[in-house]
Amino acid sequence: TYKTRRAKQLGIPLVNVEYIYAYRDASKENQSIDLKRFLVISAEDKENFLKNGSLPVTGE
C-alpha cells in the first residue's frame, strides 16, 4: 500500500497493530515494552501483517 511504501522511503519501521494495545496496557502500569517484538521485519511477517494486521508475538 502507499503507507507501507512511504514508510520504507522515510525509513520508518512498520509495527503491527497489537503494539498499540500492548503500549496502552503497559502505560497504565508504568512498564516498558520491547518494540522489537512488534516490528515487521521478515517477508513472512510482512505477508502475515498485510493479510490480517498482526504478527506472531514471541516472549512475553
C-alpha positions in Angstrom: 0.0 0.0 0.0 1.0 3.6 -0.2 1.6 3.9 3.5 3.9 0.9 3.5 5.9 2.2 0.6 6.1 5.7 2.1 7.3 4.3 5.5 10.1 2.4 3.7 11.1 5.5 1.8 11.3 7.5 5.0 13.0 4.7 6.9 10.1 4.4 9.4 9.8 1.0 10.9 6.5 -0.8 10.5 4.9 -2.0 13.7 1.9 -4.3 13.9 -1.4 -3.2 15.3 -1.0 -5.2 18.5 1.7 -2.8 19.6 -0.9 -0.1 20.3 -2.8 -2.4 22.7 0.4 -3.5 24.4 1.6 0.1 24.7 -1.7 1.1 26.2 -1.7 -1.7 28.8 1.9 -1.1 29.7 1.5 2.6 30.1 -1.3 2.0 32.7 1.1 0.0 34.8 4.2 2.2 34.0 6.0 -0.6 32.3 8.2 -0.5 29.2 7.6 -2.9 26.3 10.1 -4.3 23.8 9.3 -2.6 20.5 11.4 -5.2 18.6 8.7 -7.8 19.2 6.3 -5.8 17.1 8.4 -4.7 14.1 7.6 -6.1 10.7 11.0 -7.4 9.5 10.9 -10.7 7.6 9.0 -11.4 4.4 6.7 -13.9 6.3 5.9 -11.2 8.9 5.1 -8.7 6.2 2.8 -11.2 4.4 1.0 -12.0 7.6 0.8 -8.4 8.5 -0.7 -7.5 5.1 -3.2 -10.3 5.4 -4.5 -9.8 8.9 -2.7 -6.9 10.5 -0.9 -8.9 13.1 2.4 -10.7 13.8 3.3 -13.7 15.9 4.4 -12.1 19.2 7.2 -14.0 20.9 8.3 -13.9 24.5 6.1 -12.1 27.0 
